[in-house]
Amino acid sequence: MSGGTALATFLASCAGGGDAPGGNSGKIVVWSGFASKEAENWFRTNTLEAFNKEHPAVPAELSVKQFDNFEQQQQTALAAGSGPDIVAAAGPGPLREYAAAGYLLPLDDYAKKLGWNDRILGWAMKTGVIDGKLVALPTNYESMQIFYNPATMSQHGWTFPKTRAEFEAICREAKAKGMIPVSAGNADYKNANEWHVSVFLNHIAGPDAVRQALKGEIKFSDPVFVDAMEQARKYFVDGWWGGAVDRYFTNTFPQQYQQLAKGEAVFNITGTWGLGEIGPFFGKEGGNDAEWAWGAVPSLRDGVPEDVWELAVGGTNSINAKSKNPDAAAEWIDFNMSDPKRQGRALAEANEPPPPIAMTEADFPADLDKRVSSLFAAFSSATHVGYTTWTFFPPKTDTYIIEGWEKLITGKLTAQAYCQGIADAFGPELAAGVVPPLPD
């Protein structure tokens, strides 16, 4: 959920009803926090009861936790030597803190026994490797895409852009007409800053340059990144993102989707989590006859591929190193990483994004919105991949990227100074070996 807004379900399990993890109770107690009662009911029926039917010897029991501070409750319990058998983390960055504290059990043997290496997408498996050991499995995967209103495009004679020239021509014309080229804002979630930075890094500087920098072969202060951030800064200063720099800080997510539905904005660039957010603002639910569509973020510099898909992991599950029931905990993790058709139903019926396992459109229910299934199918077969900051950048660098971005777009930092700050934060973390592994 590092990339997305707080709509995902947190999952963790604790055997023995909250005493030492893995108490000999013959069951695992699942800690979960839910964004809605509907999500909880779906989970009880389709995950909890389904798991218990397949694993009657060590069934799972649900204990609902407060959604807003789930992670804090878990951290407190782990520090006290108890807590969940399954340690949930909001992506690879926070995962490293748990690993450094010695909370996590190596999962390499389970990966071999249960066939995880063959089932889970290789790049995603790598994000759970720390110091050469597999300590976590990704619970879902994410990318970035553009949402748009086809009627708005048709009304103004525009076609979906694939190049920088095409994209900028639409933005320039839309701004001249008093429209917002790209609806954007971080009023609801400050970390939304890094969604945009990830897009600019991969679609302006390019994924090859980002990969080289993450490997230490070039620096984030090199001209390719300075030029990219200057181009991005200009997009904001010109009012292409959010309408104006000051409005970026007050625009909420509902406002952004409403602007798209009403034809006041042309594009919205967000993550795959937006698939579960955008619907209520369009059609009958939104009180209009508008429809939405998605497209891949275009190349924003010559030489950058037109079909780059950023890779991201929104959450991970690990086994508590003190668990007395690690085999049962591994079976729980395995259950939630298997059966593509069940994962397809979870997406269709509960807006639960699928785990990073190979899926085709046939794995999704026939009644699932084809726009949703086609996006995940396209993403899972991507040939050009990029690197999101919340998955592939080390924690201190990522924090600087989020904080420094606001100083860049408000004129308190130049593009050169911002990129130098990224390089200064990244250098020591690269030397310390805390940069997450990159996919092959």
C-alpha angles and dihedrals in degrees: 000000000000090000099038136062119265097280101107124098117249113222131193135143133217123186121213097037097278104322121107109338114268097015113183094262097124091238142072119233111215119216112207137168117200133202091212143009089247090058090050093050092049091050093050093052104035103032111020099039092038091053092048091051090056095039108036093153093066107018126186124243121200123231112181115217130193107278099216098057102027094124092049090052090050094048091050092050094047092050089054091054096253130073132107128348087219113054111207119203130185094239138311096305099063088037090072091060091056091047092050090052091055095243098128133083118218110252101195094108092050090048089058095042096047098036098242093147090061096042105042122069108262098232090053093049089055092060089068095055116103123175090351095306129105106236103160145027121218114246097200142355134227143190139176127259142159123258118202143166110245091205091057091050092048094046091058097038095248128145124204109278125238100174138048092250092053093045095048093046090058093045092049093049093044092052090050089054092053094256129130108247094203121015107221142150145145102213091116098038125017093199087069082090090078093053088065095041090052090053093048094047094050101036099038107027088028134231093269091059092046091051092049091051093048089053091049095246093120133012130252086231092062119117094257090065096038090053091047094052092046090053090048092047090054091052088058097042090050089055096246093127113059095342095277138005094256091049090054088069094052103037112108126206093251090052091053094053091044091053089053094048093048094049092245091119130038104206141015118198112202142129132281088267085076089074088077095043106045102060100077091059095058135065123351094346091053094044093245142085095243124128131201132219136181136225138177117269105261127237108272097192134040110264096029113113117253095227107050115152116197114226119225140163115211099192144358139209124213136171119250109249089226095052115130091197103050094145092056090045090052090052089053091052091045092051090055092049098049139077108042091208092058089049089050090054090049089057093045098045105029106019090243107154113231124253117253097273125128109276135172129197087261089067092063122080116263091240094055113112104267090221088065098045093044091053094053091043091052092047094050090054097045117144098189115051134187134197125248119213094231093056108033105026121082117250103257092046091049091050091052091049091055096044097039094049092071090052090051097053093043092052098250091116132034120227088251093053093045093052091045088054090053090050092048092052094043099049098069092042091052089050090048091054096238097125107117115247117268124229118256 
